Amino acid sequence: MKHIDFEFNNTTYALSFTAEALFTVYDKFGYSSDIFAATKAMEPTAEGWKNCCWLAALLASQGELQRRSRGETPRPMVTMEALRTGFMAAESVRLRQAVRDALVQGFERDVPSQDE
């Protein structure tokens, strides 16, 4: 399964943008063809940071559920509050980039070329 690895507090989390995560985002923010605009998660505001942390926690929970479904040892879920308070300002860009990468990867399709 596709995911983006992200390290936080000496633990690596697998951020996975699943269909469940997509529909959870739609339920919270409404349907939009531009999740970044709808959530404002990439904006340099308190609301943007809160929503980025919410998205990261959601994507990390999906990644953890995938790990568990493969029979791997369960690990604790990271929370939005832990993410919101656990970053120095200069480090926040790492989380924003990981969330962005996970969303982009989640929308990518593996479509073979006609030459294959």
Biopython code that builds the backbone (N, CA, C, O; Angstrom):
import numpy as np
from Bio.PDB.StructureBuilder import StructureBuilder

atoms = [
    (1, "MET", "N", (0.839, -1.168, 0.000)),
    (1, "MET", "CA", (0.000, 0.000, 0.000)),
    (1, "MET", "C", (0.891, 1.241, 0.000)),
    (1, "MET", "O", (1.961, 1.259, 0.610)),
    (2, "LYS", "N", (0.434, 2.252, -0.684)),
    (2, "LYS", "CA", (1.204, 3.476, -0.788)),
    (2, "LYS", "C", (1.077, 4.288, 0.495)),
    (2, "LYS", "O", (0.008, 4.371, 1.100)),
    (3, "HIS", "N", (2.182, 4.873, 0.885)),
    (3, "HIS", "CA", (2.174, 5.769, 2.029)),
    (3, "HIS", "C", (3.429, 6.638, 1.999)),
    (3, "HIS", "O", (4.373, 6.364, 1.258)),
    (4, "ILE", "N", (3.421, 7.671, 2.803)),
    (4, "ILE", "CA", (4.573, 8.542, 2.985)),
    (4, "ILE", "C", (5.024, 8.376, 4.423)),
    (4, "ILE", "O", (4.245, 8.599, 5.349)),
    (5, "ASP", "N", (6.275, 7.986, 4.617)),
    (5, "ASP", "CA", (6.816, 7.862, 5.974)),
    (5, "ASP", "C", (7.086, 9.245, 6.546)),
    (5, "ASP", "O", (7.595, 10.135, 5.864)),
    (6, "PHE", "N", (6.734, 9.400, 7.809)),
    (6, "PHE", "CA", (6.947, 10.663, 8.495)),
    (6, "PHE", "C", (7.390, 10.371, 9.915)),
    (6, "PHE", "O", (6.756, 9.579, 10.611)),
    (7, "GLU", "N", (8.466, 10.999, 10.351)),
    (7, "GLU", "CA", (8.972, 10.769, 11.703)),
    (7, "GLU", "C", (8.535, 11.900, 12.627)),
    (7, "GLU", "O", (8.633, 13.081, 12.295)),
    (8, "PHE", "N", (8.052, 11.498, 13.794)),
    (8, "PHE", "CA", (7.628, 12.452, 14.819)),
    (8, "PHE", "C", (7.903, 11.832, 16.173)),
    (8, "PHE", "O", (7.458, 10.717, 16.445)),
    (9, "ASN", "N", (8.619, 12.525, 17.011)),
    (9, "ASN", "CA", (8.959, 12.042, 18.363)),
    (9, "ASN", "C", (9.570, 10.641, 18.331)),
    (9, "ASN", "O", (9.176, 9.764, 19.100)),
    (10, "ASN", "N", (10.528, 10.445, 17.441)),
    (10, "ASN", "CA", (11.269, 9.184, 17.319)),
    (10, "ASN", "C", (10.413, 7.992, 16.896)),
    (10, "ASN", "O", (10.797, 6.844, 17.121)),
    (11, "THR", "N", (9.272, 8.251, 16.294)),
    (11, "THR", "CA", (8.422, 7.196, 15.760)),
    (11, "THR", "C", (8.121, 7.526, 14.309)),
    (11, "THR", "O", (7.838, 8.673, 13.963)),
    (12, "THR", "N", (8.187, 6.506, 13.468)),
    (12, "THR", "CA", (7.853, 6.705, 12.060)),
    (12, "THR", "C", (6.396, 6.324, 11.835)),
    (12, "THR", "O", (5.957, 5.229, 12.188)),
    (13, "TYR", "N", (5.670, 7.242, 11.249)),
    (13, "TYR", "CA", (4.266, 7.028, 10.924)),
    (13, "TYR", "C", (4.114, 6.926, 9.415)),
    (13, "TYR", "O", (4.812, 7.612, 8.669)),
    (14, "ALA", "N", (3.213, 6.079, 8.971)),
    (14, "ALA", "CA", (2.917, 5.920, 7.553)),
    (14, "ALA", "C", (1.676, 6.733, 7.248)),
    (14, "ALA", "O", (0.575, 6.359, 7.652)),
    (15, "LEU", "N", (1.838, 7.845, 6.538)),
    (15, "LEU", "CA", (0.695, 8.663, 6.154)),
    (15, "LEU", "C", (0.100, 8.082, 4.882)),
    (15, "LEU", "O", (0.761, 8.043, 3.844)),
    (16, "SER", "N", (-1.145, 7.633, 4.961)),
    (16, "SER", "CA", (-1.786, 6.963, 3.833)),
    (16, "SER", "C", (-3.121, 7.631, 3.521)),
    (16, "SER", "O", (-4.022, 7.663, 4.359)),
    (17, "PHE", "N", (-3.234, 8.162, 2.307)),
    (17, "PHE", "CA", (-4.469, 8.827, 1.884)),
    (17, "PHE", "C", (-5.369, 7.808, 1.216)),
    (17, "PHE", "O", (-5.319, 7.608, 0.003)),
    (18, "THR", "N", (-6.186, 7.173, 2.026)),
    (18, "THR", "CA", (-7.089, 6.123, 1.580)),
    (18, "THR", "C", (-8.435, 6.714, 1.158)),
    (18, "THR", "O", (-8.692, 7.900, 1.361)),
    (19, "ALA", "N", (-9.281, 5.883, 0.578)),
    (19, "ALA", "CA", (-10.637, 6.316, 0.242)),
    (19, "ALA", "C", (-11.383, 6.722, 1.508)),
    (19, "ALA", "O", (-12.142, 7.691, 1.493)),
    (20, "GLU", "N", (-11.178, 5.999, 2.595)),
    (20, "GLU", "CA", (-11.819, 6.348, 3.870)),
    (20, "GLU", "C", (-11.401, 7.751, 4.304)),
    (20, "GLU", "O", (-12.232, 8.540, 4.753)),
    (21, "ALA", "N", (-10.120, 8.054, 4.168)),
    (21, "ALA", "CA", (-9.636, 9.394, 4.527)),
    (21, "ALA", "C", (-10.256, 10.450, 3.622)),
    (21, "ALA", "O", (-10.649, 11.517, 4.094)),
    (22, "LEU", "N", (-10.345, 10.165, 2.335)),
    (22, "LEU", "CA", (-10.936, 11.115, 1.385)),
    (22, "LEU", "C", (-12.361, 11.467, 1.787)),
    (22, "LEU", "O", (-12.722, 12.643, 1.841)),
    (23, "PHE", "N", (-13.171, 10.453, 2.068)),
    (23, "PHE", "CA", (-14.566, 10.715, 2.391)),
    (23, "PHE", "C", (-14.725, 11.345, 3.774)),
    (23, "PHE", "O", (-15.695, 12.063, 4.017)),
    (24, "THR", "N", (-13.795, 11.088, 4.668)),
    (24, "THR", "CA", (-13.794, 11.763, 5.972)),
    (24, "THR", "C", (-13.502, 13.256, 5.790)),
    (24, "THR", "O", (-14.112, 14.099, 6.449)),
    (25, "VAL", "N", (-12.575, 13.572, 4.900)),
    (25, "VAL", "CA", (-12.285, 14.976, 4.585)),
    (25, "VAL", "C", (-13.512, 15.636, 3.974)),
    (25, "VAL", "O", (-13.870, 16.750, 4.354)),
    (26, "TYR", "N", (-14.156, 14.961, 3.033)),
    (26, "TYR", "CA", (-15.364, 15.517, 2.420)),
    (26, "TYR", "C", (-16.456, 15.759, 3.461)),
    (26, "TYR", "O", (-17.139, 16.782, 3.421)),
    (27, "ASP", "N", (-16.619, 14.816, 4.395)),
    (27, "ASP", "CA", (-17.634, 14.974, 5.429)),
    (27, "ASP", "C", (-17.353, 16.188, 6.309)),
    (27, "ASP", "O", (-18.280, 16.883, 6.724)),
    (28, "LYS", "N", (-16.092, 16.441, 6.590)),
    (28, "LYS", "CA", (-15.719, 17.546, 7.483)),
    (28, "LYS", "C", (-15.718, 18.899, 6.764)),
    (28, "LYS", "O", (-16.185, 19.896, 7.317)),
    (29, "PHE", "N", (-15.197, 18.936, 5.535)),
    (29, "PHE", "CA", (-14.988, 20.214, 4.845)),
    (29, "PHE", "C", (-15.897, 20.414, 3.625)),
    (29, "PHE", "O", (-15.896, 21.488, 3.024)),
    (30, "GLY", "N", (-16.658, 19.402, 3.262)),
    (30, "GLY", "CA", (-17.485, 19.481, 2.070)),
    (30, "GLY", "C", (-16.714, 18.982, 0.861)),
    (30, "GLY", "O", (-15.483, 18.969, 0.847)),
    (31, "TYR", "N", (-17.459, 18.575, -0.144)),
    (31, "TYR", "CA", (-16.829, 18.076, -1.362)),
    (31, "TYR", "C", (-16.110, 19.220, -2.063)),
    (31, "TYR", "O", (-16.648, 20.318, -2.204)),
    (32, "SER", "N", (-14.893, 18.945, -2.496)),
    (32, "SER", "CA", (-14.109, 19.941, -3.223)),
    (32, "SER", "C", (-13.114, 19.220, -4.107)),
    (32, "SER", "O", (-12.573, 18.181, -3.728)),
    (33, "SER", "N", (-12.873, 19.767, -5.279)),
    (33, "SER", "CA", (-11.837, 19.202, -6.142)),
    (33, "SER", "C", (-10.458, 19.683, -5.719)),
    (33, "SER", "O", (-9.451, 19.233, -6.264)),
    (34, "ASP", "N", (-10.402, 20.597, -4.749)),
    (34, "ASP", "CA", (-9.131, 21.115, -4.244)),
    (34, "ASP", "C", (-9.123, 21.015, -2.719)),
    (34, "ASP", "O", (-9.561, 21.931, -2.022)),
    (35, "ILE", "N", (-8.625, 19.907, -2.221)),
    (35, "ILE", "CA", (-8.613, 19.670, -0.777)),
    (35, "ILE", "C", (-7.747, 20.692, -0.061)),
    (35, "ILE", "O", (-8.065, 21.097, 1.057)),
    (36, "PHE", "N", (-6.658, 21.115, -0.688)),
    (36, "PHE", "CA", (-5.789, 22.100, -0.045)),
    (36, "PHE", "C", (-6.543, 23.417, 0.187)),
    (36, "PHE", "O", (-6.411, 24.030, 1.246)),
    (37, "ALA", "N", (-7.325, 23.844, -0.793)),
    (37, "ALA", "CA", (-8.095, 25.079, -0.634)),
    (37, "ALA", "C", (-9.223, 24.894, 0.376)),
    (37, "ALA", "O", (-9.481, 25.778, 1.192)),
    (38, "ALA", "N", (-9.888, 23.759, 0.322)),
    (38, "ALA", "CA", (-11.019, 23.517, 1.227)),
    (38, "ALA", "C", (-10.585, 23.454, 2.685)),
    (38, "ALA", "O", (-11.261, 23.990, 3.563)),
    (39, "THR", "N", (-9.458, 22.799, 2.940)),
    (39, "THR", "CA", (-9.005, 22.629, 4.325)),
    (39, "THR", "C", (-8.156, 23.791, 4.812)),
    (39, "THR", "O", (-8.039, 24.020, 6.016)),
    (40, "LYS", "N", (-7.558, 24.532, 3.870)),
    (40, "LYS", "CA", (-6.624, 25.617, 4.198)),
    (40, "LYS", "C", (-5.407, 25.092, 4.962)),
    (40, "LYS", "O", (-4.725, 25.850, 5.651)),
    (41, "ALA", "N", (-5.142, 23.794, 4.834)),
    (41, "ALA", "CA", (-4.084, 23.137, 5.608)),
    (41, "ALA", "C", (-2.675, 23.605, 5.261)),
    (41, "ALA", "O", (-1.750, 23.414, 6.050)),
    (42, "MET", "N", (-2.504, 24.207, 4.107)),
    (42, "MET", "CA", (-1.171, 24.665, 3.725)),
    (42, "MET", "C", (-0.992, 26.168, 3.972)),
    (42, "MET", "O", (0.070, 26.726, 3.696)),
    (43, "GLU", "N", (-2.032, 26.812, 4.491)),
    (43, "GLU", "CA", (-1.943, 28.250, 4.753)),
    (43, "GLU", "C", (-1.209, 28.518, 6.060)),
    (43, "GLU", "O", (-1.355, 27.761, 7.019)),
    (44, "PRO", "N", (-0.423, 29.589, 6.105)),
    (44, "PRO", "CA", (0.356, 29.919, 7.308)),
    (44, "PRO", "C", (-0.489, 30.651, 8.353)),
    (44, "PRO", "O", (-0.204, 31.789, 8.725)),
    (45, "THR", "N", (-1.527, 29.969, 8.810)),
    (45, "THR", "CA", (-2.417, 30.528, 9.825)),
    (45, "THR", "C", (-2.637, 29.483, 10.913)),
    (45, "THR", "O", (-2.309, 28.310, 10.736)),
    (46, "ALA", "N", (-3.190, 29.919, 12.033)),
    (46, "ALA", "CA", (-3.499, 28.966, 13.103)),
    (46, "ALA", "C", (-4.517, 27.928, 12.626)),
    (46, "ALA", "O", (-4.399, 26.743, 12.935)),
    (47, "GLU", "N", (-5.519, 28.389, 11.870)),
    (47, "GLU", "CA", (-6.515, 27.452, 11.330)),
    (47, "GLU", "C", (-5.863, 26.467, 10.366)),
    (47, "GLU", "O", (-6.163, 25.274, 10.400)),
    (48, "GLY", "N", (-4.976, 26.960, 9.509)),
    (48, "GLY", "CA", (-4.271, 26.095, 8.570)),
    (48, "GLY", "C", (-3.442, 25.044, 9.288)),
    (48, "GLY", "O", (-3.447, 23.875, 8.900)),
    (49, "TRP", "N", (-2.727, 25.453, 10.338)),
    (49, "TRP", "CA", (-1.903, 24.504, 11.098)),
    (49, "TRP", "C", (-2.770, 23.462, 11.788)),
    (49, "TRP", "O", (-2.445, 22.275, 11.782)),
    (50, "LYS", "N", (-3.875, 23.907, 12.384)),
    (50, "LYS", "CA", (-4.795, 22.969, 13.043)),
    (50, "LYS", "C", (-5.316, 21.941, 12.042)),
    (50, "LYS", "O", (-5.351, 20.747, 12.341)),
    (51, "ASN", "N", (-5.720, 22.397, 10.855)),
    (51, "ASN", "CA", (-6.250, 21.478, 9.850)),
    (51, "ASN", "C", (-5.168, 20.581, 9.272)),
    (51, "ASN", "O", (-5.439, 19.429, 8.936)),
    (52, "CYS", "N", (-3.955, 21.085, 9.152)),
    (52, "CYS", "CA", (-2.845, 20.247, 8.696)),
    (52, "CYS", "C", (-2.593, 19.118, 9.706)),
    (52, "CYS", "O", (-2.388, 17.967, 9.320)),
    (53, "CYS", "N", (-2.610, 19.453, 10.973)),
    (53, "CYS", "CA", (-2.406, 18.434, 12.011)),
    (53, "CYS", "C", (-3.559, 17.435, 12.040)),
    (53, "CYS", "O", (-3.347, 16.241, 12.254)),
    (54, "TRP", "N", (-4.782, 17.927, 11.822)),
    (54, "TRP", "CA", (-5.934, 17.025, 11.750)),
    (54, "TRP", "C", (-5.758, 16.044, 10.594)),
    (54, "TRP", "O", (-5.967, 14.841, 10.750)),
    (55, "LEU", "N", (-5.368, 16.575, 9.423)),
    (55, "LEU", "CA", (-5.139, 15.711, 8.254)),
    (55, "LEU", "C", (-4.027, 14.710, 8.522)),
    (55, "LEU", "O", (-4.158, 13.531, 8.192)),
    (56, "ALA", "N", (-2.937, 15.171, 9.116)),
    (56, "ALA", "CA", (-1.811, 14.277, 9.394)),
    (56, "ALA", "C", (-2.231, 13.148, 10.330)),
    (56, "ALA", "O", (-1.871, 11.991, 10.111)),
    (57, "ALA", "N", (-2.988, 13.480, 11.368)),
    (57, "ALA", "CA", (-3.453, 12.445, 12.297)),
    (57, "ALA", "C", (-4.380, 11.465, 11.591)),
    (57, "ALA", "O", (-4.304, 10.259, 11.826)),
    (58, "LEU", "N", (-5.252, 11.970, 10.730)),
    (58, "LEU", "CA", (-6.150, 11.103, 9.957)),
    (58, "LEU", "C", (-5.341, 10.168, 9.051)),
    (58, "LEU", "O", (-5.580, 8.961, 9.035)),
    (59, "LEU", "N", (-4.399, 10.717, 8.308)),
    (59, "LEU", "CA", (-3.597, 9.911, 7.386)),
    (59, "LEU", "C", (-2.732, 8.908, 8.134)),
    (59, "LEU", "O", (-2.543, 7.782, 7.674)),
    (60, "ALA", "N", (-2.205, 9.311, 9.289)),
    (60, "ALA", "CA", (-1.402, 8.393, 10.101)),
    (60, "ALA", "C", (-2.263, 7.263, 10.658)),
    (60, "ALA", "O", (-1.809, 6.122, 10.750)),
    (61, "SER", "N", (-3.504, 7.576, 11.029)),
    (61, "SER", "CA", (-4.387, 6.511, 11.536)),
    (61, "SER", "C", (-4.699, 5.507, 10.434)),
    (61, "SER", "O", (-4.774, 4.307, 10.695)),
    (62, "GLN", "N", (-4.882, 5.984, 9.213)),
    (62, "GLN", "CA", (-5.126, 5.070, 8.097)),
    (62, "GLN", "C", (-3.902, 4.196, 7.830)),
    (62, "GLN", "O", (-4.028, 2.999, 7.574)),
    (63, "GLY", "N", (-2.733, 4.797, 7.891)),
    (63, "GLY", "CA", (-1.500, 4.019, 7.719)),
    (63, "GLY", "C", (-1.337, 2.968, 8.811)),
    (63, "GLY", "O", (-0.918, 1.842, 8.543)),
    (64, "GLU", "N", (-1.668, 3.342, 10.032)),
    (64, "GLU", "CA", (-1.570, 2.389, 11.141)),
    (64, "GLU", "C", (-2.596, 1.271, 10.990)),
    (64, "GLU", "O", (-2.286, 0.114, 11.274)),
    (65, "LEU", "N", (-3.786, 1.586, 10.559)),
    (65, "LEU", "CA", (-4.794, 0.542, 10.348)),
    (65, "LEU", "C", (-4.364, -0.418, 9.239)),
    (65, "LEU", "O", (-4.643, -1.614, 9.316)),
    (66, "GLN", "N", (-3.699, 0.088, 8.226)),
    (66, "GLN", "CA", (-3.165, -0.786, 7.180)),
    (66, "GLN", "C", (-2.093, -1.713, 7.748)),
    (66, "GLN", "O", (-2.067, -2.904, 7.439)),
    (67, "ARG", "N", (-1.206, -1.159, 8.582)),
    (67, "ARG", "CA", (-0.178, -2.000, 9.220)),
    (67, "ARG", "C", (-0.837, -3.132, 10.010)),
    (67, "ARG", "O", (-0.443, -4.293, 9.897)),
    (68, "ARG", "N", (-1.830, -2.782, 10.798)),
    (68, "ARG", "CA", (-2.508, -3.768, 11.635)),
    (68, "ARG", "C", (-3.207, -4.829, 10.789)),
    (68, "ARG", "O", (-3.223, -6.004, 11.156)),
    (69, "SER", "N", (-3.783, -4.421, 9.658)),
    (69, "SER", "CA", (-4.476, -5.393, 8.805)),
    (69, "SER", "C", (-3.491, -6.379, 8.181)),
    (69, "SER", "O", (-3.878, -7.479, 7.787)),
    (70, "ARG", "N", (-2.229, -5.991, 8.092)),
    (70, "ARG", "CA", (-1.194, -6.905, 7.596)),
    (70, "ARG", "C", (-0.645, -7.788, 8.710)),
    (70, "ARG", "O", (0.241, -8.611, 8.476)),
    (71, "GLY", "N", (-1.166, -7.620, 9.914)),
    (71, "GLY", "CA", (-0.737, -8.452, 11.033)),
    (71, "GLY", "C", (0.455, -7.913, 11.795)),
    (71, "GLY", "O", (1.026, -8.614, 12.631)),
    (72, "GLU", "N", (0.841, -6.674, 11.517)),
    (72, "GLU", "CA", (1.969, -6.087, 12.231)),
    (72, "GLU", "C", (1.554, -5.681, 13.632)),
    (72, "GLU", "O", (0.373, -5.452, 13.895)),
    (73, "THR", "N", (2.518, -5.592, 14.528)),
    (73, "THR", "CA", (2.254, -5.241, 15.917)),
    (73, "THR", "C", (1.658, -3.841, 15.994)),
    (73, "THR", "O", (2.227, -2.891, 15.455)),
    (74, "PRO", "N", (0.516, -3.711, 16.661)),
    (74, "PRO", "CA", (-0.114, -2.386, 16.766)),
    (74, "PRO", "C", (0.777, -1.390, 17.506)),
    (74, "PRO", "O", (1.460, -1.727, 18.473)),
    (75, "ARG", "N", (0.744, -0.160, 17.016)),
    (75, "ARG", "CA", (1.441, 0.943, 17.665)),
    (75, "ARG", "C", (0.401, 1.997, 18.030)),
    (75, "ARG", "O", (-0.686, 2.027, 17.453)),
    (76, "PRO", "N", (0.733, 2.855, 18.982)),
    (76, "PRO", "CA", (-0.224, 3.910, 19.342)),
    (76, "PRO", "C", (-0.476, 4.848, 18.165)),
    (76, "PRO", "O", (0.398, 5.075, 17.328)),
    (77, "MET", "N", (-1.680, 5.378, 18.125)),
    (77, "MET", "CA", (-2.057, 6.356, 17.102)),
    (77, "MET", "C", (-1.551, 7.732, 17.541)),
    (77, "MET", "O", (-1.614, 8.073, 18.722)),
    (78, "VAL", "N", (-1.061, 8.499, 16.609)),
    (78, "VAL", "CA", (-0.667, 9.872, 16.911)),
    (78, "VAL", "C", (-1.927, 10.736, 16.891)),
    (78, "VAL", "O", (-2.830, 10.511, 16.087)),
    (79, "THR", "N", (-1.978, 11.707, 17.766)),
    (79, "THR", "CA", (-3.160, 12.555, 17.849)),
    (79, "THR", "C", (-2.895, 13.928, 17.236)),
    (79, "THR", "O", (-1.752, 14.367, 17.107)),
    (80, "MET", "N", (-3.979, 14.584, 16.866)),
    (80, "MET", "CA", (-3.882, 15.937, 16.345)),
    (80, "MET", "C", (-3.259, 16.856, 17.389)),
    (80, "MET", "O", (-2.426, 17.697, 17.050)),
    (81, "GLU", "N", (-3.642, 16.711, 18.629)),
    (81, "GLU", "CA", (-3.109, 17.582, 19.685)),
    (81, "GLU", "C", (-1.614, 17.383, 19.878)),
    (81, "GLU", "O", (-0.881, 18.350, 20.089)),
    (82, "ALA", "N", (-1.157, 16.142, 19.809)),
    (82, "ALA", "CA", (0.288, 15.898, 19.939)),
    (82, "ALA", "C", (1.040, 16.573, 18.803)),
    (82, "ALA", "O", (2.103, 17.155, 19.018)),
    (83, "LEU", "N", (0.496, 16.498, 17.605)),
    (83, "LEU", "CA", (1.134, 17.145, 16.458)),
    (83, "LEU", "C", (1.079, 18.666, 16.578)),
    (83, "LEU", "O", (2.067, 19.343, 16.293)),
    (84, "ARG", "N", (-0.059, 19.207, 16.994)),
    (84, "ARG", "CA", (-0.210, 20.663, 17.092)),
    (84, "ARG", "C", (0.785, 21.284, 18.057)),
    (84, "ARG", "O", (1.272, 22.390, 17.822)),
    (85, "THR", "N", (1.087, 20.594, 19.122)),
    (85, "THR", "CA", (1.955, 21.179, 20.154)),
    (85, "THR", "C", (3.381, 20.662, 20.106)),
    (85, "THR", "O", (4.235, 21.136, 20.856)),
    (86, "GLY", "N", (3.654, 19.690, 19.232)),
    (86, "GLY", "CA", (4.949, 19.033, 19.251)),
    (86, "GLY", "C", (5.988, 19.554, 18.280)),
    (86, "GLY", "O", (7.064, 18.967, 18.165)),
    (87, "PHE", "N", (5.701, 20.632, 17.582)),
    (87, "PHE", "CA", (6.628, 21.142, 16.577)),
    (87, "PHE", "C", (7.094, 22.544, 16.904)),
    (87, "PHE", "O", (6.308, 23.393, 17.326)),
    (88, "MET", "N", (8.369, 22.775, 16.708)),
    (88, "MET", "CA", (8.874, 24.141, 16.702)),
    (88, "MET", "C", (8.446, 24.740, 15.362)),
    (88, "MET", "O", (8.212, 24.014, 14.396)),
    (89, "ALA", "N", (8.346, 26.053, 15.315)),
    (89, "ALA", "CA", (7.837, 26.719, 14.108)),
    (89, "ALA", "C", (8.613, 26.319, 12.856)),
    (89, "ALA", "O", (8.008, 26.041, 11.820)),
    (90, "ALA", "N", (9.926, 26.288, 12.937)),
    (90, "ALA", "CA", (10.748, 25.977, 11.757)),
    (90, "ALA", "C", (10.553, 24.537, 11.280)),
    (90, "ALA", "O", (10.782, 24.240, 10.107)),
    (91, "GLU", "N", (10.132, 23.644, 12.174)),
    (91, "GLU", "CA", (9.946, 22.240, 11.809)),
    (91, "GLU", "C", (8.579, 21.968, 11.182)),
    (91, "GLU", "O", (8.372, 20.915, 10.578)),
    (92, "SER", "N", (7.657, 22.900, 11.320)),
    (92, "SER", "CA", (6.293, 22.654, 10.847)),
    (92, "SER", "C", (6.246, 22.389, 9.352)),
    (92, "SER", "O", (5.332, 21.720, 8.871)),
    (93, "VAL", "N", (7.205, 22.898, 8.624)),
    (93, "VAL", "CA", (7.234, 22.688, 7.180)),
    (93, "VAL", "C", (7.362, 21.198, 6.839)),
    (93, "VAL", "O", (6.845, 20.757, 5.812)),
    (94, "ARG", "N", (8.042, 20.423, 7.684)),
    (94, "ARG", "CA", (8.187, 18.978, 7.436)),
    (94, "ARG", "C", (6.831, 18.280, 7.446)),
    (94, "ARG", "O", (6.563, 17.423, 6.604)),
    (95, "LEU", "N", (5.985, 18.645, 8.390)),
    (95, "LEU", "CA", (4.664, 18.018, 8.463)),
    (95, "LEU", "C", (3.804, 18.450, 7.282)),
    (95, "LEU", "O", (3.127, 17.625, 6.670)),
    (96, "ARG", "N", (3.829, 19.721, 6.965)),
    (96, "ARG", "CA", (3.050, 20.202, 5.816)),
    (96, "ARG", "C", (3.477, 19.488, 4.533)),
    (96, "ARG", "O", (2.628, 19.106, 3.728)),
    (97, "GLN", "N", (4.776, 19.306, 4.338)),
    (97, "GLN", "CA", (5.265, 18.644, 3.130)),
    (97, "GLN", "C", (4.847, 17.175, 3.104)),
    (97, "GLN", "O", (4.471, 16.658, 2.052)),
    (98, "ALA", "N", (4.910, 16.500, 4.252)),
    (98, "ALA", "CA", (4.507, 15.093, 4.310)),
    (98, "ALA", "C", (3.020, 14.933, 4.004)),
    (98, "ALA", "O", (2.632, 14.010, 3.288)),
    (99, "VAL", "N", (2.190, 15.819, 4.537)),
    (99, "VAL", "CA", (0.751, 15.768, 4.265)),
    (99, "VAL", "C", (0.510, 16.029, 2.786)),
    (99, "VAL", "O", (-0.267, 15.319, 2.147)),
    (100, "ARG", "N", (1.167, 17.035, 2.243)),
    (100, "ARG", "CA", (1.022, 17.344, 0.811)),
    (100, "ARG", "C", (1.416, 16.133, -0.029)),
    (100, "ARG", "O", (0.686, 15.747, -0.942)),
    (101, "ASP", "N", (2.567, 15.533, 0.275)),
    (101, "ASP", "CA", (3.044, 14.374, -0.488)),
    (101, "ASP", "C", (2.072, 13.201, -0.399)),
    (101, "ASP", "O", (1.829, 12.517, -1.394)),
    (102, "ALA", "N", (1.516, 12.968, 0.791)),
    (102, "ALA", "CA", (0.577, 11.855, 0.967)),
    (102, "ALA", "C", (-0.705, 12.077, 0.166)),
    (102, "ALA", "O", (-1.238, 11.142, -0.432)),
    (103, "LEU", "N", (-1.200, 13.320, 0.156)),
    (103, "LEU", "CA", (-2.408, 13.604, -0.618)),
    (103, "LEU", "C", (-2.152, 13.460, -2.115)),
    (103, "LEU", "O", (-2.963, 12.880, -2.838)),
    (104, "VAL", "N", (-1.043, 13.980, -2.566)),
    (104, "VAL", "CA", (-0.708, 13.854, -3.989)),
    (104, "VAL", "C", (-0.562, 12.384, -4.360)),
    (104, "VAL", "O", (-1.089, 11.943, -5.382)),
    (105, "GLN", "N", (0.143, 11.635, -3.543)),
    (105, "GLN", "CA", (0.342, 10.210, -3.825)),
    (105, "GLN", "C", (-0.990, 9.456, -3.812)),
    (105, "GLN", "O", (-1.198, 8.554, -4.623)),
    (106, "GLY", "N", (-1.881, 9.816, -2.910)),
    (106, "GLY", "CA", (-3.175, 9.149, -2.822)),
    (106, "GLY", "C", (-4.041, 9.331, -4.055)),
    (106, "GLY", "O", (-4.872, 8.478, -4.367)),
    (107, "PHE", "N", (-3.850, 10.434, -4.753)),
    (107, "PHE", "CA", (-4.628, 10.690, -5.962)),
    (107, "PHE", "C", (-3.971, 10.139, -7.221)),
    (107, "PHE", "O", (-4.603, 10.091, -8.276)),
    (108, "GLU", "N", (-2.705, 9.720, -7.125)),
    (108, "GLU", "CA", (-2.028, 9.174, -8.307)),
    (108, "GLU", "C", (-2.609, 7.818, -8.657)),
    (108, "GLU", "O", (-2.992, 7.039, -7.785)),
    (109, "ARG", "N", (-2.665, 7.561, -9.938)),
    (109, "ARG", "CA", (-3.141, 6.260, -10.415)),
    (109, "ARG", "C", (-2.001, 5.580, -11.146)),
    (109, "ARG", "O", (-1.232, 6.218, -11.865)),
    (110, "ASP", "N", (-1.907, 4.286, -10.952)),
    (110, "ASP", "CA", (-0.932, 3.488, -11.693)),
    (110, "ASP", "C", (-1.595, 3.026, -12.978)),
    (110, "ASP", "O", (-2.279, 2.002, -13.004)),
    (111, "VAL", "N", (-1.392, 3.773, -14.023)),
    (111, "VAL", "CA", (-1.979, 3.447, -15.315)),
    (111, "VAL", "C", (-0.840, 3.047, -16.235)),
    (111, "VAL", "O", (0.014, 3.872, -16.565)),
    (112, "PRO", "N", (-0.819, 1.777, -16.656)),
    (112, "PRO", "CA", (0.272, 1.347, -17.535)),
    (112, "PRO", "C", (0.201, 2.056, -18.883)),
    (112, "PRO", "O", (-0.879, 2.367, -19.386)),
    (113, "SER", "N", (1.365, 2.301, -19.447)),
    (113, "SER", "CA", (1.376, 2.921, -20.769)),
    (113, "SER", "C", (0.910, 1.898, -21.788)),
    (113, "SER", "O", (0.892, 0.700, -21.507)),
    (114, "GLN", "N", (0.534, 2.362, -22.964)),
    (114, "GLN", "CA", (0.045, 1.459, -24.003)),
    (114, "GLN", "C", (1.177, 0.602, -24.570)),
    (114, "GLN", "O", (0.923, -0.411, -25.221)),
    (115, "ASP", "N", (2.434, 1.008, -24.321)),
    (115, "ASP", "CA", (3.577, 0.243, -24.800)),
    (115, "ASP", "C", (3.833, -1.001, -23.964)),
    (115, "ASP", "O", (4.515, -1.921, -24.415)),
    (116, "GLU", "N", (3.293, -1.037, -22.751)),
    (116, "GLU", "CA", (3.573, -2.168, -21.855)),
    (116, "GLU", "C", (2.671, -3.338, -22.156)),
    (116, "GLU", "O", (2.766, -4.375, -21.500)),
]
sb = StructureBuilder()
sb.init_structure("model")
sb.init_model(0)
sb.init_chain("A")
sb.init_seg("    ")
for serial, (resi, resn, name, xyz) in enumerate(atoms, 1):
    if name == "N":
        sb.init_residue(resn, " ", resi, " ")
    sb.init_atom(name, np.array(xyz, "f"), 0.0, 1.0, " ", f" {name:<3s}", serial, name[0])
structure = sb.get_structure()
